[in-house]
């Protein structure tokens, strides 16, 4: 199998020749340590991983309006303020782009047809025309744009409690934009859309299940269906413990959940058992282990993940979130090389871990 065939087989909940390898994000510091002067997609190719990616939430200099360059403050494609940090993904900043009902009524979203993501996907398709790599957009649904436009998570969570209809209208802005962008990127060559909006932390949801299903889920359902109608596959990531909304997320028609944090009750094998033949999973080597552990510990954790999750197929191996700047490059290599060595089917848990 080539990489595209391998990944698509897993997203169809079937067994490929080996476990595919993918990351939502690889920080530039790790990339430069392993592939000096290269991009993360160059590193993906060098390591024999299966999915090249284009993110929608990381901006080049030509895509932003600097407000205070010395302090890393800029306006993004939504017209919202964001602040650069030591990580590549910026964070929302105040004051909000949308504060009042009047702001909401007057707001005009960017034109998805002008997004540079489309040409970046087309370039990857030209580079890998025959499925040498699967091609993914790392994007969002309605929630993340709402957080940006409201100047941060704390503001939109207050809105959920005080003016839920306002939040529902915010969700429509992002959902409408991304429905069209994903249609265009799939036409340009993208195979997969990975939605990265976060709904939870380690201790549970940021909102009640009822709030999620009434206000946020309709946007997710609309975006997932647009992806499927355009012929793409959909992976859904969120941090945290999402057991209370997992049924709702799966009901949208997505193909895969992940990467998921390795939390009690969120084990990937339990997700597969909960939805047999209906969902695949992605993950989930602990980012903290990749950052603090030894290579021997990472090798063992990777073998354990393969033994527990991969034998029946339907598993893409990755970190439990992304390869942040704190990850030791040698640990990332240990995870990838172990998966390449021991991830070929048939996978026998006993031969991986011993009796």
QUIVEN-V528151 format. One record per run of one state. SS is the DSSP state (2 for helix, 1 for strand, 0 for the rest). FROM is the first residue (numbers start at 1). LEN is the number of residues. If there is no record, write none. Layout:
BEGIN
SS;FROM;LEN + SS;FROM;LEN
END
This chain:
BEGIN
0;1;2 + 2;3;9 + 0;12;6 + 1;18;1 + 0;19;1 + 1;20;2 + 0;22;4 + 1;26;1 + 0;27;1 + 2;28;7 + 0;35;5 + 2;40;8 + 0;48;3 + 1;51;5 + 0;56;5 + 2;61;3 + 0;64;1 + 1;65;4 + 2;69;3 + 0;72;1 + 1;73;3 + 0;76;5 + 1;81;3 + 0;84;7 + 1;91;2 + 0;93;8 + 2;101;6 + 0;107;5 + 2;112;3 + 0;115;1 + 2;116;12 + 0;128;6 + 1;134;6 + 0;140;3 + 2;143;7 + 0;150;3 + 2;153;10 + 0;163;1 + 2;164;25 + 0;189;3 + 1;192;4 + 0;196;4 + 1;200;2 + 0;202;2 + 1;204;2 + 0;206;3 + 2;209;21 + 0;230;3 + 1;233;4 + 0;237;9 + 2;246;6 + 0;252;4 + 1;256;3 + 0;259;9 + 2;268;7 + 0;275;5 + 1;280;6 + 0;286;1 + 2;287;6 + 0;293;2 + 2;295;18 + 0;313;2 + 1;315;5 + 0;320;3 + 1;323;1 + 0;324;5 + 2;329;14 + 0;343;1 + 1;344;1 + 0;345;4 + 2;349;5 + 0;354;2
END
